[in-house]
Amino acid sequence: MKIGVFLLTLWLFAPGSSCRSIGSGPPSSLQDKEERLSTGVWGGQHIRAQVTEAGAEIEFDCARGMIPKQITLNGSHQFDMSGTFSPERGGPVRDDESTSGRPARYQGTVEQQELTLTISDANTKEVIGNFTLKFGNEGRLMKCR
Protein backbone atom coordinates (compact mmCIF):
# COMPACT_ATOMS: atom_id res chain seq x y z
CA MET A 1 0.00 0.00 0.00
CA LYS A 2 2.79 2.45 0.94
CA ILE A 3 4.64 1.64 -2.29
CA GLY A 4 1.47 2.36 -4.32
CA VAL A 5 1.00 5.76 -2.63
CA PHE A 6 4.71 6.52 -3.12
CA LEU A 7 4.56 5.64 -6.84
CA LEU A 8 1.36 7.67 -7.31
CA THR A 9 2.98 10.68 -5.58
CA LEU A 10 6.13 10.29 -7.65
CA TRP A 11 4.09 10.15 -10.87
CA LEU A 12 2.06 13.26 -9.96
CA PHE A 13 5.06 15.39 -9.08
CA ALA A 14 7.59 14.07 -11.59
CA PRO A 15 9.03 16.61 -14.08
CA GLY A 16 6.84 16.89 -17.16
CA SER A 17 3.66 15.67 -15.51
CA SER A 18 0.79 18.01 -14.84
CA CYS A 19 -2.96 18.25 -14.56
CA ARG A 20 -3.35 20.07 -17.85
CA SER A 21 -4.71 18.25 -20.85
CA ILE A 22 -2.43 16.75 -23.44
CA GLY A 23 -1.71 19.08 -26.34
CA SER A 24 -2.38 22.27 -24.39
CA GLY A 25 1.09 23.61 -25.19
CA PRO A 26 4.21 24.41 -23.20
CA PRO A 27 4.16 25.65 -19.61
CA SER A 28 2.94 29.22 -19.20
CA SER A 29 6.45 30.55 -18.51
CA LEU A 30 7.41 29.59 -22.08
CA GLN A 31 4.14 30.85 -23.55
CA ASP A 32 4.61 34.28 -21.97
CA LYS A 33 8.01 34.72 -23.63
CA GLU A 34 7.35 36.99 -26.62
CA GLU A 35 9.78 37.78 -29.37
CA ARG A 36 10.58 41.48 -29.75
CA LEU A 37 11.63 43.54 -32.73
CA SER A 38 15.42 43.98 -32.53
CA THR A 39 16.41 47.26 -30.94
CA GLY A 40 18.59 49.59 -32.95
CA VAL A 41 18.35 51.35 -36.27
CA TRP A 42 16.14 50.07 -39.11
CA GLY A 43 16.27 52.01 -42.37
CA GLY A 44 15.30 52.07 -46.01
CA GLN A 45 14.29 54.42 -48.80
CA HIS A 46 12.59 57.49 -47.29
CA ILE A 47 12.45 56.03 -43.76
CA ARG A 48 14.56 55.55 -40.62
CA ALA A 49 13.33 53.96 -37.39
CA GLN A 50 15.09 53.97 -34.04
CA VAL A 51 13.66 50.99 -32.14
CA THR A 52 14.10 50.84 -28.36
CA GLU A 53 12.67 48.75 -25.52
CA ALA A 54 10.06 51.51 -25.10
CA GLY A 55 8.86 51.64 -28.75
CA ALA A 56 10.09 53.40 -31.86
CA GLU A 57 10.72 56.87 -33.25
CA ILE A 58 10.35 56.99 -37.02
CA GLU A 59 11.58 59.62 -39.46
CA PHE A 60 10.32 60.05 -43.01
CA ASP A 61 11.30 62.56 -45.70
CA CYS A 62 8.55 64.99 -44.68
CA ALA A 63 7.00 63.44 -41.58
CA ARG A 64 7.70 61.69 -38.31
CA GLY A 65 6.01 58.92 -36.41
CA MET A 66 6.06 57.23 -33.06
CA ILE A 67 5.10 53.87 -31.59
CA PRO A 68 4.86 54.40 -27.81
CA LYS A 69 5.07 50.73 -26.72
CA GLN A 70 7.57 47.92 -27.03
CA ILE A 71 7.13 46.14 -30.37
CA THR A 72 6.40 42.46 -29.86
CA LEU A 73 6.09 39.93 -32.66
CA ASN A 74 3.54 37.13 -32.89
CA GLY A 75 4.38 33.55 -33.93
CA SER A 76 4.41 34.60 -37.59
CA HIS A 77 6.96 37.39 -36.88
CA GLN A 78 4.32 40.08 -37.41
CA PHE A 79 3.15 43.05 -35.35
CA ASP A 80 0.22 45.45 -35.41
CA MET A 81 0.77 48.53 -33.26
CA SER A 82 -0.93 51.88 -32.66
CA GLY A 83 1.06 55.07 -32.84
CA THR A 84 1.07 58.53 -34.33
CA PHE A 85 1.99 60.02 -37.69
CA SER A 86 2.84 63.72 -38.06
CA PRO A 87 3.33 65.30 -41.49
CA GLU A 88 6.00 68.00 -41.69
CA ARG A 89 6.72 70.78 -44.15
CA GLY A 90 9.46 73.26 -44.75
CA GLY A 91 9.49 76.50 -42.83
CA PRO A 92 8.40 77.45 -39.34
CA VAL A 93 5.44 75.92 -37.52
CA ARG A 94 2.53 78.34 -37.09
CA ASP A 95 0.97 78.83 -33.66
CA ASP A 96 -2.35 77.34 -34.81
CA GLU A 97 -0.75 74.19 -36.28
CA SER A 98 -0.93 70.93 -34.40
CA THR A 99 2.33 69.04 -34.03
CA SER A 100 0.95 66.10 -32.06
CA GLY A 101 0.10 64.05 -35.14
CA ARG A 102 -2.80 61.83 -36.03
CA PRO A 103 -3.48 58.27 -34.86
CA ALA A 104 -1.77 55.72 -37.08
CA ARG A 105 -1.54 51.95 -37.36
CA TYR A 106 1.85 50.32 -37.93
CA GLN A 107 1.75 46.77 -39.31
CA GLY A 108 4.95 44.89 -39.99
CA THR A 109 6.40 41.53 -40.92
CA VAL A 110 10.00 40.59 -40.15
CA GLU A 111 12.01 38.08 -42.19
CA GLN A 112 15.60 37.64 -41.10
CA GLN A 113 16.95 41.23 -40.92
CA GLU A 114 14.28 42.82 -43.15
CA LEU A 115 11.08 44.55 -42.05
CA THR A 116 8.13 45.16 -44.38
CA LEU A 117 6.06 47.99 -42.87
CA THR A 118 2.64 49.37 -43.78
CA ILE A 119 1.44 52.58 -42.14
CA SER A 120 -2.19 53.61 -42.31
CA ASP A 121 -4.43 56.28 -40.82
CA ALA A 122 -6.17 54.70 -37.81
CA ASN A 123 -9.44 56.55 -38.47
CA THR A 124 -9.85 56.48 -42.26
CA LYS A 125 -7.84 53.25 -42.88
CA GLU A 126 -6.07 55.10 -45.74
CA VAL A 127 -2.61 53.66 -46.40
CA ILE A 128 0.00 56.33 -45.75
CA GLY A 129 2.87 54.26 -47.08
CA ASN A 130 4.59 50.91 -47.54
CA PHE A 131 8.27 50.58 -46.69
CA THR A 132 11.04 48.00 -46.57
CA LEU A 133 13.63 48.49 -43.83
CA LYS A 134 16.83 46.60 -43.02
CA PHE A 135 18.29 46.22 -39.56
CA GLY A 136 21.49 48.26 -39.12
CA ASN A 137 20.74 50.46 -42.15
CA GLU A 138 20.58 54.20 -41.43
CA GLY A 139 18.02 54.75 -44.18
CA ARG A 140 17.99 57.35 -46.89
CA LEU A 141 16.03 60.51 -46.10
CA MET A 142 15.58 63.73 -48.06
CA LYS A 143 14.11 66.04 -45.42
CA CYS A 144 11.76 68.81 -46.56
CA ARG A 145 13.22 71.54 -44.33
Secondary structure, 3 states (H helix, E strand, C coil): CHHHHHHHHHHHHCCCCCCCCCCCCCCHHHHCCCEECCCEEEEEECEEEEEECCEEEEEECCEEEEECCCCEECCCCEEEEEEEEEECCCCCCCCCCCCCCEEEEEEEEEECCEEEEEEEECCCCCEEEEEEEEECCCCECCCCC
